[in-house]
Amino acid sequence: MRSAGVWWSLTGFDFTGWVAAVLTVVDYAIRIIALGVVPGNRRPTTAMAWLLCIFFLPIPGIILFSLFGNHRLSEHRVSRQAEISRLVRENTNELEAEDTNYGGPEWVLNAAELNRRLGSFPTLDGNKVELQRDYAESIAEMTEAVRTAKRYVHVEFYIIGYDAVTRDFFRALTNAAERGVTVRLLFDHIGTIRIPGYRKLLRELRGSHIQWRRMLPVEPFRGHWRRPDLRNHRKILVVDGAVAFTGSQNLVEPAYNKRRNHRSGRKWVELMARVEGPVVDELSVVFATDWNAETDENLERELSLYDWSYDPGNVTCQVVPSGPGFSTENNLRLFASLIYSASDRISITSPYFVPDDTLLYAVTTAAQRGVAVELFVSEKGDQFLVDHAQRSYYEALLRAGVRIYQYPKPLVLHAKHFTIDNEVAVLGSSNMDMRSFSLNLEVSVMMFDGTIVEQMRRVEDTYRSLSKELILDNWVGRPVWQRYIDNVARLTATLQ
């Protein structure tokens, strides 16, 4: 190496200067190209965050952008989603929103029509909805439903763990499969692999007759590669097309099998819904879509409509699928539309409230025009950056008149739902953050009529009784270093 340096010196060639010049050209080239590429089909805030990252750290920034900058699924998955949406619309033309027996405000039907156009599912009357607040009781109810299965059981959860709380559920699945019931199970690859006991879960599944697949697997050496933080975040259980469960809860014990959570007493607080009625068919289609995406198996013949010769209840429901398989951010458009329509009261529960400008303006504008707006969040979140990004919005919300209630730590309020006036309740897997709007596959259920809003109000009243209200004067007086961390975290939240 020394002789080479002497040779360059003798020839008068400045190797170090040449390298510096090349790196300078590459540095500026990356920045100039990024100016024309990054903003394409992205929110201005997202584009600006990526550009700042690339301008400060050009080479690491462009590597991160290449890994995380594309939020679309593969063309195969997107085209398959479009085809299924077309089939759903064609097969339910007679079930348009205007044919519902719901007699409430026109703006509710307008929201239903929006969902119909974006997600393809119609509104369906005659459903029974039971909200389930108790974590263990919810899993026990799901277990009992599996035990009664005669034809099929379809299970789809973001996170699944084999532990003391879920063991009976898995035994019920195994027993059902052994007696001839078709049992299909989907779980998110990255979401589940991070939970202690993953290998034990795989051993149990491989030793059973359960048909199972990882959703959105990231396995480069097996040809499975995509942006690694695109996740299937849905939670659905369907038994025989007769009963279904959906909401915020994952299929794992409430501390996620993590020692640090057990030591600190941290547990997740959830809200699930047990539903009967025609809306179960819509949740079945969502599962079938995801099963097809992972296996190419078409479940259309098996998912014949259940014979609902009677109405189990009086709640009108509509399933709202969303995620990168759609180009329209279905959940965000629904949420914003409903919030802008509110005239009396808005109550939002979200563990990760990191809104884009559209949702932030909708919520603050509602408060500024006199609507009573309240937001339930955790006093201390389970994700450092998301928690601090969320906190960066509190001052703007409080100044607009939004009342913020912090659910006491160490518990994590992980439920995801909101109510509008006395008319509409929305429950599902979707957070009110940019990840749920753009990157995660989510499922929500919009519900109206019957007593569903009253049921949800009782849940919200419980949260309020346990929570501490955040006061503006106290919040703006927090230390400067906390405000700094919040603002930096807010910037990272827009890197999509």
matplotlib code that plots the C-alpha trace (Angstrom):
import matplotlib.pyplot as plt

x = [0.0, 2.9, 4.5, 1.2, 1.0, 4.6, 3.7, 0.6, 2.9, 5.5, 2.9, 1.5, -2.0, -3.8, -5.7, -7.3, -8.4, -9.9, -11.9, -13.2, -14.2, -16.1, -17.9, -18.9, -20.3, -22.2, -23.4, -24.9, -26.3, -28.2, -29.7, -30.7, -32.2, -34.1, -35.7, -37.4, -38.1, -39.1, -42.2, -43.9, -47.3, -46.5, -47.9, -45.8, -45.0, -43.8, -41.7, -40.2, -39.2, -37.5, -35.7, -34.4, -33.1, -31.4, -30.0, -28.4, -27.2, -27.2, -25.9, -27.6, -30.7, -31.0, -30.4, -33.3, -35.5, -34.9, -35.9, -38.8, -39.8, -42.3, -45.5, -47.3, -47.7, -46.7, -48.6, -50.0, -51.5, -52.8, -54.4, -55.9, -57.4, -58.9, -60.5, -62.0, -63.4, -65.0, -66.6, -67.9, -69.6, -71.1, -72.5, -74.0, -75.6, -79.0, -77.7, -77.0, -76.9, -80.2, -82.0, -81.1, -83.9, -81.7, -83.6, -80.9, -79.1, -78.2, -74.5, -74.4, -75.7, -73.2, -70.4, -71.7, -71.8, -68.2, -67.2, -69.1, -67.3, -63.8, -64.0, -66.9, -68.9, -72.6, -74.3, -76.2, -79.1, -80.0, -76.7, -76.1, -73.0, -71.7, -68.7, -66.1, -63.9, -62.3, -59.2, -59.3, -63.1, -62.7, -60.3, -62.6, -65.5, -63.5, -62.4, -66.0, -67.0, -64.3, -65.5, -68.9, -67.5, -68.9, -67.6, -64.7, -62.7, -60.8, -58.3, -56.4, -54.4, -51.5, -49.8, -50.3, -48.6, -48.8, -49.0, -51.0, -53.8, -54.1, -53.3, -57.0, -57.8, -55.1, -56.3, -59.8, -58.4, -56.4, -59.4, -61.6, -59.1, -58.9, -62.7, -62.8, -63.4, -61.3, -59.1, -57.2, -54.8, -53.0, -50.6, -48.3, -44.7, -42.8, -45.5, -45.4, -41.8, -40.9, -43.0, -41.1, -42.2, -42.3, -40.5, -42.9, -45.8, -44.4, -43.9, -47.5, -48.8, -46.6, -47.8, -51.4, -53.9, -54.3, -53.6, -51.5, -49.5, -47.4, -48.8, -46.5, -43.4, -40.0, -37.7, -35.2, -33.6, -37.0, -38.0, -40.3, -39.2, -41.0, -40.7, -40.2, -42.6, -45.6, -47.7, -51.1, -52.5, -56.1, -57.8, -60.6, -62.1, -64.9, -66.7, -68.9, -70.0, -72.3, -70.3, -67.2, -64.9, -62.9, -61.4, -58.0, -56.9, -54.1, -54.1, -51.5, -51.4, -52.0, -48.3, -47.1, -45.0, -42.3, -40.6, -40.1, -43.8, -44.5, -42.1, -43.6, -47.2, -47.8, -50.8, -52.8, -56.4, -58.5, -62.0, -63.4, -66.8, -68.6, -70.9, -73.7, -75.7, -74.9, -71.9, -70.1, -70.1, -68.1, -65.5, -65.3, -64.5, -61.7, -60.2, -60.6, -58.8, -55.8, -55.8, -55.8, -52.9, -50.7, -51.8, -53.4, -56.3, -59.7, -62.3, -65.2, -67.1, -66.6, -67.8, -71.4, -73.6, -74.9, -78.7, -79.8, -83.5, -83.9, -82.2, -80.0, -80.1, -80.9, -77.5, -76.6, -72.9, -70.5, -67.0, -64.2, -61.0, -58.0, -54.3, -51.6, -53.7, -56.0, -54.9, -57.5, -56.6, -60.2, -59.9, -58.6, -61.3, -64.0, -62.6, -62.2, -65.7, -67.4, -65.5, -66.4, -70.0, -70.2, -72.5, -72.5, -69.8, -66.7, -65.0, -61.8, -59.7, -56.4, -53.2, -51.2, -52.6, -50.2, -52.5, -51.7, -52.8, -56.2, -57.2, -55.6, -57.5, -60.7, -60.4, -59.3, -61.8, -64.6, -63.5, -63.2, -66.8, -68.1, -68.3, -67.3, -64.2, -62.4, -59.3, -58.3, -54.6, -52.2, -50.3, -47.2, -47.1, -45.3, -43.3, -40.9, -40.8, -44.6, -45.4, -43.3, -44.5, -48.1, -47.2, -46.0, -49.7, -51.1, -50.6, -52.3, -55.2, -55.6, -55.5, -58.3, -60.4, -59.9, -60.0, -57.3, -57.5, -54.5, -55.2, -53.0, -49.7, -48.4, -51.5, -51.5, -54.9, -54.7, -58.4, -59.2, -62.6, -64.5, -68.1, -69.8, -72.8, -75.3, -75.3, -72.1, -69.5, -66.4, -64.3, -61.5, -57.7, -56.9, -55.0, -55.3, -51.8, -50.1, -48.9, -52.4, -53.6, -50.8, -48.7, -50.9, -53.6, -56.5, -60.2, -62.8, -66.5, -68.8, -71.9, -75.1, -78.7, -79.7, -77.9, -74.4, -73.4, -74.9, -72.8, -69.7, -70.5, -70.4, -66.9, -65.8, -67.3, -65.2, -62.0, -62.9, -63.4, -60.0, -58.0, -56.4, -57.2, -54.3, -54.3, -52.9, -51.0, -49.3, -48.5, -46.8, -44.7, -43.0, -39.2, -37.6, -35.8, -39.0, -40.5, -37.3, -37.6, -41.3, -40.6, -37.8, -40.0, -42.8, -40.4, -39.5, -43.2, -43.7, -40.9, -43.2]
y = [0.0, 2.3, 1.7, 2.5, 5.8, 6.6, 5.8, 8.1, 10.8, 10.4, 10.7, 13.8, 12.3, 13.3, 10.2, 11.6, 14.7, 12.6, 10.5, 13.6, 15.1, 11.9, 11.7, 15.4, 14.8, 11.7, 13.6, 16.5, 14.1, 12.1, 15.3, 16.7, 13.4, 13.1, 16.5, 15.1, 11.6, 11.6, 14.0, 11.7, 10.4, 11.3, 13.7, 16.9, 16.2, 12.7, 14.0, 16.7, 14.3, 12.0, 14.9, 16.1, 12.6, 12.4, 15.9, 15.4, 11.8, 11.3, 7.8, 6.3, 8.3, 6.9, 3.4, 3.8, 5.3, 2.3, 0.0, 1.9, 4.5, 2.3, 1.6, -0.3, -4.1, -6.2, -5.7, -9.2, -8.4, -5.1, -6.5, -9.4, -6.9, -4.9, -8.0, -9.1, -5.6, -5.8, -9.2, -8.0, -5.0, -7.1, -9.7, -7.1, -4.6, -5.2, -4.2, -0.5, 1.9, 3.6, 0.3, 0.0, 0.4, 2.9, 6.2, 8.4, 11.5, 11.7, 12.2, 8.7, 7.2, 9.5, 7.9, 4.5, 5.3, 6.5, 3.2, 1.3, 3.1, 2.6, -0.7, -2.3, -3.6, -2.6, -1.7, -4.6, -4.5, -7.0, -7.6, -8.4, -6.8, -7.5, -5.5, -7.4, -5.4, -8.2, -9.6, -13.2, -13.4, -12.4, -15.2, -17.6, -16.5, -17.1, -20.5, -21.6, -20.5, -22.7, -25.6, -25.4, -25.2, -27.7, -26.5, -24.1, -21.8, -18.9, -17.1, -14.0, -12.0, -9.6, -11.3, -14.8, -16.4, -19.8, -19.3, -20.0, -17.6, -18.8, -22.5, -23.6, -21.7, -23.6, -26.8, -26.0, -25.3, -28.6, -30.6, -29.0, -29.8, -33.4, -33.9, -32.7, -29.0, -27.0, -24.7, -21.9, -19.7, -16.5, -14.5, -11.6, -12.8, -9.9, -9.1, -12.6, -13.5, -10.8, -12.5, -14.9, -18.5, -18.2, -21.5, -23.3, -21.8, -23.2, -26.6, -26.7, -25.7, -28.1, -31.0, -30.2, -30.5, -26.7, -25.0, -22.0, -19.3, -16.3, -13.0, -10.7, -12.9, -11.3, -14.1, -12.8, -16.2, -17.7, -15.0, -13.2, -9.6, -6.3, -3.2, -4.9, -2.6, -3.3, -5.3, -7.1, -5.7, -7.2, -9.2, -11.5, -14.8, -16.4, -19.6, -21.3, -18.0, -17.7, -15.7, -13.5, -11.5, -8.4, -5.4, -4.5, -7.5, -9.8, -13.5, -13.5, -13.1, -9.4, -8.7, -10.2, -12.8, -10.3, -10.3, -6.6, -6.1, -8.7, -7.0, -3.5, -4.7, -3.5, -5.1, -4.2, -3.0, -4.0, -3.9, -6.7, -7.2, -10.5, -10.2, -12.2, -11.5, -10.7, -8.6, -11.9, -12.6, -9.4, -10.3, -13.7, -12.1, -10.0, -13.2, -15.0, -12.1, -12.4, -16.2, -16.0, -13.5, -15.9, -19.2, -18.4, -20.7, -19.4, -19.8, -18.4, -21.7, -22.5, -19.0, -19.3, -17.0, -18.2, -18.6, -15.7, -16.4, -14.1, -10.9, -11.7, -8.0, -4.5, -3.0, -1.9, -2.6, -2.1, -3.5, -1.1, -2.8, -0.6, -0.8, -0.6, -2.9, 0.1, 3.4, 5.5, 5.3, 4.0, 4.3, 7.9, 9.1, 7.5, 8.9, 12.4, 12.4, 11.3, 13.8, 16.7, 15.6, 15.6, 18.3, 17.3, 14.9, 13.0, 10.5, 8.9, 6.1, 5.3, 4.0, 5.7, 9.1, 10.4, 12.1, 13.5, 17.0, 15.8, 14.2, 16.8, 19.6, 17.5, 17.0, 20.5, 22.1, 20.1, 21.3, 24.9, 24.9, 23.8, 20.0, 18.3, 16.3, 14.0, 11.8, 8.8, 7.8, 6.0, 7.9, 6.0, 4.2, 1.0, 2.4, 5.2, 7.1, 6.7, 7.8, 10.9, 11.7, 11.5, 13.9, 16.5, 17.0, 17.5, 21.2, 21.9, 19.7, 21.2, 24.8, 23.9, 22.7, 18.9, 17.2, 14.6, 11.8, 9.7, 6.1, 5.3, 3.6, 0.9, -0.2, 0.3, 1.4, -0.5, -0.3, 1.4, 2.9, 6.2, 7.5, 10.4, 12.1, 9.5, 7.9, 6.1, 3.8, 2.6, -0.3, -2.2, -2.7, 0.7, 3.2, 6.9, 7.2, 7.5, 3.9, 2.6, 4.8, 3.9, 0.9, -1.5, -3.8, -2.9, -3.8, -1.6, -2.0, 1.1, 0.5, 2.5, 2.1, -0.1, 0.4, 0.2, 3.8, 3.4, 0.3, 2.2, 5.2, 3.0, 1.9, 5.5, 6.4, 3.7, 5.1, 8.6, 7.5, 5.8, 8.4, 11.7, 14.8, 16.6, 20.4, 22.8, 25.0, 21.9, 20.5, 23.6, 23.9, 20.5, 20.5, 21.8, 18.5, 16.6, 19.0, 18.5, 14.7, 14.9, 17.1, 14.8, 11.8, 13.6, 14.0, 10.3, 9.4, 10.9, 8.8, 6.5]
z = [0.0, 0.8, -2.6, -4.3, -2.4, -3.5, -7.1, -7.0, -5.5, -8.2, -11.0, -9.4, -8.9, -5.8, -4.9, -1.7, -3.5, -6.4, -3.9, -2.1, -5.5, -6.5, -3.1, -3.4, -6.9, -5.6, -2.6, -4.6, -7.3, -4.6, -3.2, -6.7, -7.8, -4.5, -5.0, -8.2, -7.0, -3.4, -3.5, -6.1, -4.8, -1.2, 1.3, 1.5, 5.1, 4.3, 1.3, 3.4, 6.1, 3.6, 1.9, 5.3, 6.0, 2.7, 2.8, 6.3, 5.5, 1.8, 1.5, 4.6, 3.7, 0.2, 1.5, 4.0, 1.3, -1.0, 1.8, 3.3, 0.7, -1.3, 0.6, -2.1, -2.0, -5.0, -8.3, -7.9, -4.5, -5.6, -8.7, -6.8, -4.3, -7.1, -8.6, -5.3, -4.8, -8.2, -7.5, -4.1, -5.8, -8.6, -6.2, -3.8, -6.2, -4.7, -1.2, -1.7, 1.2, 0.4, 0.9, 4.6, 7.2, 9.0, 9.5, 10.9, 9.5, 5.8, 6.6, 8.0, 4.8, 2.9, 4.9, 4.1, 0.4, 0.6, 2.2, -0.5, -3.2, -1.6, 0.1, -1.9, 1.0, 1.5, 4.7, 6.2, 8.7, 11.4, 13.2, 16.8, 18.4, 21.8, 23.1, 25.1, 27.4, 29.5, 27.9, 29.2, 28.7, 25.1, 24.4, 26.4, 24.2, 21.0, 22.3, 23.0, 19.5, 18.0, 20.1, 18.4, 14.8, 12.3, 8.9, 9.2, 11.5, 10.0, 12.3, 11.3, 13.9, 13.7, 16.7, 17.9, 20.9, 22.4, 26.2, 29.3, 28.2, 24.6, 25.2, 25.4, 22.2, 20.3, 21.8, 20.5, 17.1, 17.1, 18.2, 15.6, 12.9, 14.1, 14.0, 10.3, 10.6, 8.2, 10.3, 8.5, 10.5, 9.4, 11.4, 10.6, 10.1, 11.6, 14.2, 15.6, 15.3, 17.9, 20.6, 23.0, 22.3, 18.6, 18.0, 20.4, 18.4, 15.2, 16.7, 17.9, 14.5, 12.6, 14.8, 14.1, 11.1, 11.1, 7.8, 8.5, 6.8, 7.7, 6.3, 4.4, 5.1, 4.9, 3.8, 1.2, 0.6, -0.2, -2.6, -0.1, 0.0, 0.4, 2.5, 5.9, 7.8, 5.6, 8.0, 8.1, 11.3, 11.1, 13.9, 12.7, 13.8, 11.8, 12.8, 10.2, 8.8, 11.8, 14.3, 14.1, 16.4, 15.5, 17.2, 18.7, 20.6, 19.5, 20.3, 23.0, 26.8, 27.9, 28.7, 25.3, 27.0, 27.9, 31.2, 31.5, 31.1, 33.8, 36.1, 35.6, 35.6, 32.1, 30.4, 27.3, 27.6, 24.6, 23.1, 20.9, 19.3, 19.0, 16.0, 14.5, 11.3, 7.7, 8.5, 9.3, 5.6, 5.0, 7.5, 5.9, 2.6, 4.2, 5.5, 2.2, 0.4, 2.8, 2.6, -1.2, -1.1, 0.8, -0.7, -4.1, -2.9, -3.8, -1.0, -3.0, -3.1, 0.5, 1.7, 0.6, 2.4, 5.8, 5.8, 7.9, 8.0, 11.0, 12.3, 15.3, 16.2, 15.1, 14.4, 10.9, 10.1, 7.3, 7.1, 6.0, 4.7, 4.2, 3.6, 0.9, -1.3, -1.9, -3.3, -1.4, 2.3, 3.1, 6.9, 6.8, 4.5, 6.6, 9.8, 8.5, 6.9, 10.1, 12.2, 9.9, 10.1, 13.9, 15.5, 19.2, 20.4, 19.3, 21.5, 20.2, 21.7, 20.1, 21.5, 18.7, 17.8, 15.2, 12.6, 9.3, 8.5, 7.2, 10.4, 12.7, 10.9, 11.1, 14.9, 15.8, 13.5, 15.2, 18.6, 17.4, 16.0, 19.4, 19.2, 22.4, 21.5, 23.8, 23.2, 25.3, 25.2, 27.4, 30.0, 28.9, 25.5, 24.8, 21.8, 22.5, 19.2, 18.6, 22.2, 21.9, 18.3, 19.7, 22.5, 20.0, 18.9, 22.4, 22.6, 19.3, 20.3, 23.8, 22.4, 20.0, 22.8, 22.7, 26.1, 26.5, 29.0, 29.9, 30.9, 33.9, 33.5, 33.5, 31.6, 27.8, 26.4, 23.1, 22.2, 18.8, 18.4, 18.2, 18.4, 16.6, 18.2, 19.2, 15.8, 14.8, 16.4, 14.6, 16.0, 14.5, 14.2, 12.9, 14.9, 14.2, 12.8, 9.5, 9.7, 9.9, 7.1, 4.6, 5.6, 7.6, 6.3, 8.6, 9.1, 10.8, 11.3, 11.1, 13.2, 13.7, 14.9, 17.8, 21.1, 19.8, 20.5, 24.0, 24.6, 23.4, 25.6, 28.7, 27.7, 27.2, 30.6, 32.2, 30.6, 31.7, 35.3, 35.4, 33.5, 34.4, 32.3, 30.7, 31.4, 28.9, 31.4, 32.9, 29.5, 28.0, 31.2, 30.6, 30.3, 27.1, 26.5, 26.5, 23.9, 21.8, 21.9, 21.0, 18.0, 16.7, 17.1, 15.2, 12.3, 12.2, 12.3, 8.8, 7.2, 5.3]

ax = plt.figure().add_subplot(projection="3d")
ax.plot(x, y, z, "-o")
ax.set_aspect("equal")
plt.show()
